Amino acid sequence: MTRLAGVLLQPTSFPGRYGIGDLGEAAYRFVDFLNAAGQSLWQVLPLGPTGYGDSPYQCFSAFAGNPLLIDPEQLVGDGLLAWDELNNVPAFPQDKVDYGPVINWKLPLLKKSYGRFRDHASPELDLDFQVFCAENAGWLDDYALFMAIKDAQGGGAWGGWDLDIRTRQPEALKRWAAELAEPVKMQKYLQWQFFRQWLALKHYANARGVRIVGDIPIFVAYDSADAWANRELFYIDEDGQPTVVAGVPPDYFSETGQLWGNPLYRWDKMAARGYSWWIARFRAMLTMVDIIRVDHFRAFYDYWEIPAGEETAINGQWVPGPGPDLFRIVEKELGKVLIVAEDLGDFTPKARAGIDALMTEFGFPGMKILQFGFGSGPTDKFLPHNFNSPNWVVYPGTHDNDTIMGWYAGSSQAYEREFALKYLGKSDASDLAWDIIRLGWASVADTAITSVQDLLSLGSEARMNVPSRAGGNWQWRYQYGDLSEALRERLLELTLIYGRAPRIAVEEPSADE
């Protein structure tokens, strides 16, 4: 297996003057940075349209893209906006995404571009749009209608809609589709623009030896087109309300567990349909990315089922998942799918053995988080000398963890900090983020990935997410100039030293040296 390295960064974190990172110039410059630094992978979080809380793990669709990531300047290039319409941009903060004001400014701008497309699209653009709609009709038709109805209903969750459309009665579907024909087409237009821009960026990255690692949350949001259009595949009652929901029991992050609230799959119904919904989901994802990280992979083995209405995740039970049957059918339909299994959490010996067997059968690598390794002494499974094979992806931390410098300054325990310095052979933590990055790069793990926040040695102010915190997540952005030439050279040197830059030839030292 080739040793690889990469960087984790959500596109919302790109710099720029439009209030949120997008798929424009900064994205292409980031790919150039990765290429020049010898990196082979760019990992992103889910790219779907976000709702309440702005979480990419609670999207309105498992298939759609986030319109907020559309680059307005490319719309100007297509003649769908004018430059002067980008002159009076609000004074957005540059170091974070303030989602409310961004949404209030950007969505009307995108709607304006749709009006121009509707009235003046060239034959070439119109044909491209029609082809996109036809090729993606399997998910796009339901999503566009869902979003159009949602807007018409003031943004409320579909569980509060009138019973006939909540339960998708044929006459109600026809009536709403006719009444909202124009908003439905606009939603399709936004998806077309997102995918045009994203796939062009992916092509640019792939041509430069950078593959995209995407992210599939195992569960979908309740307030999503997926749950609304496929209610029979979930534990959702006749009135459209979930009967049981997802979460995890008390763990590292929360004494009361995490109550996610996602509807749970009826795996028996999924199996009876040959897992066609999952096959479609994987197929769609593989048009967007090259490798798929599956968040909360353990739920394919067993998952925490919580009765709807509970206030915490404490009162739940473990229920068996589909096991290997799903992935056997996926491989039969799609061939070998490159999957990284997010296999973190607390497990009973039986559950751990079951998850390991599932990962081993299909060759899926799991994840090692170095930040977790300093709490239980030299036998800790997250310490590199205990990695039992190269088939791992190693990280300093995930999007749910504090940054390394933030961890050391505040969210770690004294004994963890003391052991970390001893393990690293350091007397102080002045360069701890890079010391931990080096630890991952030097490990036997086939793949090592770090975040931009840790490359920049930032503190807790740059943390992407605090699990169970209601607001203030998913906001961080870096600034122009942060990804400096000195940073690039340092990352390239580290990547070369530990044999993780397969595209770059390394000269062997001469005998005289």
N, C-alpha and C positions, 0 to 999 in steps of 0.2 A: 504493500500500500504506500502511495506517495505521501510524504509528510507535507502538510499544508498549513497555512496560517490565514487569518482573516480578521475582519473588524465588524462589530455590531453597531449599526446606526439606523434609526428610524428616519425616513425622509422628512418627517415633520421637523426634525432637528437641524436641517440645513439652514444656513443664513440667507438673508434676503430681506427686501423691503416690504413684502406683502403680508407680514404678520405670521406666516407659517412657512416652513420649508416646503418646497415643491419639486417638481420633476424638471426643472429648468437648468440654467447654467451651473448653479452650485452643485447639483447632482452629478453633472458630467465632470466637473473639476474634482469631485470626491473620487469618482472612478479613476481619474488620472492619478490622483494621489495613491490610491491602492495599487494601481499598476506599477507606478514608479517605486513604491515601497516593497515590491515583491509579494504582495498579498494576492491570494488566489480566490478568496471568498469575501462576499459582502452579505452579512446577515441582516435581515429586516424583521420587524414585528409584523403582525397581520396588517394588511393594507386596505381593509374594508372601510365602509362608511360608518363612522362612529356616532353613537347617540349619547345618552345621559352619562355624565362622568368622563366622556371623551376617551374611553378605553378602547384600544384596538382589539381587545378580547371580548367586547360586547358590541358587535356590529349589527347593522340592519340586514346584512346579508353575508353568507359564507362565500359568495361567488363574486360580488360586486367590488369595485374599487372606490376609494374615497375621493369625491369630487374636490375636496379642499386641497388635494395635492396637484391639481391641474395647474400648469404654468401659464399665467395670462399672456406672457410675451410670445409664446408659441401660437396662441390664438390670434395675436396681432399679425404674426407671420402668415397665417392662413387667411387673413383678411376678415376675421370674425370679430375683431376689436380694433379700435384705433389707438395710436400711441397716446393721444391726449386724454383718453379715458383712463390711463394709468398714471396721470400726472398728480392727481389730488388724492394720493394714498394717505390714509390716516397715520398718525404718529404712533404706530404699533411699537411695543417693547421689542428690543432686538435680542434679548437673552432668553425669552420664553414665549410660548404661544398663549395668548389670551383668547381663548376659543370663541367666546361670545361676540366680541367686536369683529373678529376675523370672519365669522359666519355672516354677520350682519352686513359686512362690506363685500365679501367675495361672492356669495351666492347670487345676489342681484347682478353682479358683474358677469357671472357665468350665464345667467338667464338672458342678459342682454346679448351675449355672444350667440346663444341659441336663436334668438329672434333674427339675428343677422344671417345665421346659417339657414334658417327656415325660409327666409325671403330672398336670399341672394347666393345660395351655395352653388359652387361650380359643379358641373356634371361629374367630375372626378371625385370630389368630396362626397357628393350625394350618393354615388354608387358605393363608395367605401363604407359609408354609414349603413346603407341597405344591406350590404354583405355582412357587416358586423352584426346587425340585428337578426339576420337569418341564421347565422352560425351560432349565436348565443341565445336563441329563443327559449331553450329549455329552462334557463333560469331568468333571463332578462325580462320576459313578458310578465312573470309574476312579480319580480322585483319592482319594475317600473310602475305597475298598477298599485302595488303596496305603498310605494313612496308617494305616489300622487294622491291616493286616498288619505294617507297619513297627513299630508300637508293640508288637504281639504278639511280634515277633522281637527285642525289646530295642533297637530303634532302628537296627539295622544296615542298611547299604546293600543294595538289592535284588539286587545281583550276588552276595551271599552267601546268599540264600535257597535253599531246596530247589529242585532242578532243575524239578520240575513246576510250581510257582507262579512261579518265576523266568522260565520260558518260557511262562507263561500257558496251560497245558493246560486245556481246557474243564472237565474233572472237578475239577481243583484249584481253579479259579475258583469253581465252584459250592460246593464244600466250604467254602472259606474265607469266602465271602460268607454262607453259612448260619451258620457258627460265630461270625462276627464281626458279625452283623446289628446288634446294639446299638451297638458302637463305630463302625460305618460310618454309622449314622444320626447319631451324635454329631458325626462329622466334617462331615456335611452341615449340621447345625445350626450349627456354628461358622462355616461359609462363609456361611450365610444371615444370621447376625448381622453378620458383617463387611460384607457387601454392603448390608444394610439401612442400617447406619450410614454407610458410605462414600458411598452414592448420595444419602442425605439431606444430607450435608455438601457434596457436589458441587452439588446443587440449590441449596443456600444460597449457595454461591459464584457460580454462574452467574447467579442472580437479582440479584446485586450487581455484575455486570459482570466477574467474575473467572473466566477459563477455566483449566482444569487442563491442564498439560503433563505427560503420563505418560512412562514409559520402558520400552522393550522391549529387553532384552538379546538380541542376535541369536541367541546359542546358549542352550540349556537345560542344566541341570545333569545329570550322569550319574545321580545319585541323585534322580530325579524321576519322578513319575507319567507325564510325557510320554515319557521314554525307555523306561520299563517297558512302557507300553501301546502304544507305536508303534515297537517295536524295528526293524521292517523299514524305517523311514524314516531310520535312522541306520547308521553303520558300526559295528555291534555284532554279534559273532559268535554262533554257535548256543548257546554257554554263557552268553550275556548279558554278555560283556566287550567293551569298545571296542577296535577295532583301530587307529584313529588318533584323535587328540584335538586340541583347539583351543588356540591361544595366539598370541603375536606374537613375532617375532624380537627380538634386542637393540635397545633403543630408549632414549628419554629417561629412562625410569624404571628400567631394569635392563640391566646388561651381558650377562646371560645370557638376555634376553628374559623373557616372562611365560608360564609353563606353566599355562594355565587348567584343562586336563583335561576340558573339555566334549566330549561325543561330537559328531562332525561329521555333517551331513546328507548323505543320499544324494539329491542334487538330481535325479537321473534318476527316482527313485521318486516324489519330490515332484511333478515335472512330469507324470508319467504319471497321477497322481491329480488333475490340475488344480490343484495347490497348495492342496488343500482344507484341509489342516492350517493353513497360513498364513492363509488366508482366515478360518477360524474364530478364529484367534488375534487377527487385526486386528479382527474383528467384536466379539469379547469385550472387547478393550481399549477400543474406542470406546464401550462402555457405561460405562466407568469414567472416561474422560478425554476431552478435547476435541481435543487435539493430541498426537501421538506422537513422542517422540524415540527414534530407533533407535540403540542403542549399537553401536559397531564396524560402522558402515554399510558400510565398504569391503569387508566379507566378502561382500556381494552381488556385488561385482565379482571379487575374488579373496581367498582366505583362506589362512592359514598352517596347513599340515597337518603334525602331529608324530606319529611312530610311537608307539603306546602303549608305556609302559614307560620312555621317555626320562626322565632326571632333570632336564633343562633344556629350554628351547625352542629351543636353538641348531640342532639337527639337524632341520630341517623343510624344507618346500618350499611355494611358492605354487601354489595350485590355483584354476582359474576357478570363480566362483560362478554363480548363475542369470542375472545381468544383468537386462535390462529385462523379460524374459518374465514374471517373477513379478509385478511391479508393474502390468503391462498387464492381467493377469487380476484382480488385486486391484481396480483401478479399474473394470473391467468389472462385477465383482460388487458392489462397495461404493460406487462413485462416487469422487469426489475425496477422498482421505484427506490430512489435514494432517499432514505428516511433517517433522521436523527431522532431518537426517542428521548424525550424529556422524562427521565425515570427517577426524579428526585422525590423525597418525602420519607416518612417513617413507615416501615413495613414490618409485618410479621414475617417470620422465616418462610412460612408457606407462600405468602404473597410475593416476597422477593424471589423465591425460587420460580414461581409461576411467570413473573415478569421476565426474569432472566431467560427462561426457556423460550418465551415468545420472541425475545430479541435475538437469541442465538439461532433459532430456526430460520430467521430471515436475514441475519447478519446486520441488524440495525445497531449502530453504535449508541451508547448512552452518554450521559453528561457527567463531568466531574467539575465541581465548583471549589476552587482553591480556598475561597474565603471561609468555607465550611470546615476546612481541614485542621484548624488549630485548636479545636475545643476538647479533644479527648486523647491527646498524647500521640506517641509515635505509631500506634496501630490504626489511626484514623484512615478510613477508606478513601478520603479525598486528598490525602497526601500523595505526591507523585511516586514515592518509592513503594507505595502499596498498590499501584495500578496493576491489575492482573493480566492485562493484554494491551496491545496498541489500539484496540478498537473502541476508542473513546474520543469525545470532543471535550477539551478542557477549557475552562473559562476562569478568569479571576472572580467574576460574579455575573449574575444574570440581570435582566431589566428589573427584577423584583428585589434585588439586593442593593444595599448602599454601595457607593463607590468605595474603592479600596482606602483612599485617604479618609473618607467619611466614616468608614467602618472602624479604622484605627482611632480616629479622633473621638468617636462617640457611641457607635452602635455595637462595639465589641466589649468583651469582658477583659479585665486586667490580665487574667491568666492566659487568654487567647493572644493578647498583644505580646506578652512575654515569650510565649512559646514560638510565635511567628518570627520574632527577631532571632531567637536561638536557632530555629530551623533554617533561616536564611543566612545565618552567620553574620548578622548585622548588629551594630551597636546603637543605631538610631533608625528612625522611620522617615528620614528626610527624602528618600527616593523610593518609598515602599511600593507605590503603584507599579513602577517599572521593575522592581525586584520580584513582585508577584507575577507580572507578565513574563519575565525571564524564566521563572519557575515553570510556567506552563509551556513556553516555547521549548525548554530543555527537556521536558518530559517525554516519555515513550508514546504518548497519545498521538495518533495519526494526525489529528486536527487540533489546532489551538486558535482560539478566537478571543479578542478583547474588545472592550467598548472604547469609543472615542473619549468618553469621560475619563477613563483610566489612562489612556495615552496622554491626556492633558493633565494628569495628576490632580483632578478636581475633587472637591469635598462634597459634603452631603447636599449642598445647594444645587448640584447637578444630577442628583438622583432622579431616575426616570419614573419610578413607581414605588409607593409604599402600600403593600397589600392591605386591604380593609380600610384604607383611608378614603373618605368619600370624595374629596376634591384636591386640587393642586398637583395631580399626577400628569404624566405624559406631556410636559410643557417645555422641557429643556431644549435650548438651541445653542450651537456653537457660533462663533463669530468669524467673519472674514479675517484671515491672517493666522488663525489658530493652528491650522494644519500647515505649519511652516516647513521650509526646506530642511531645517535642522531636525525637526521631528521626523520628517520622511526619511532622512539619512539614518537616524537612530533606529527607526523601525526596520529599515532595510538591512542594516548591519546585523541586528538581532536575528532577523529571519534567515539571513545567509549563514550565520554562525551555527544555527541549529538545524540546517538542512531543510528549511521549509519554503524555499523559493525555487521550485522545480523549473520554472521558465527562465531562470537566470543562471548562466554558466558561472561556476566558481573556479577560479584558477587554483591549481594545486601548488603549494609552496615548493620552491626548488630545493635541491639538496643543500645548496649553500645557505639557505635560510633556516 
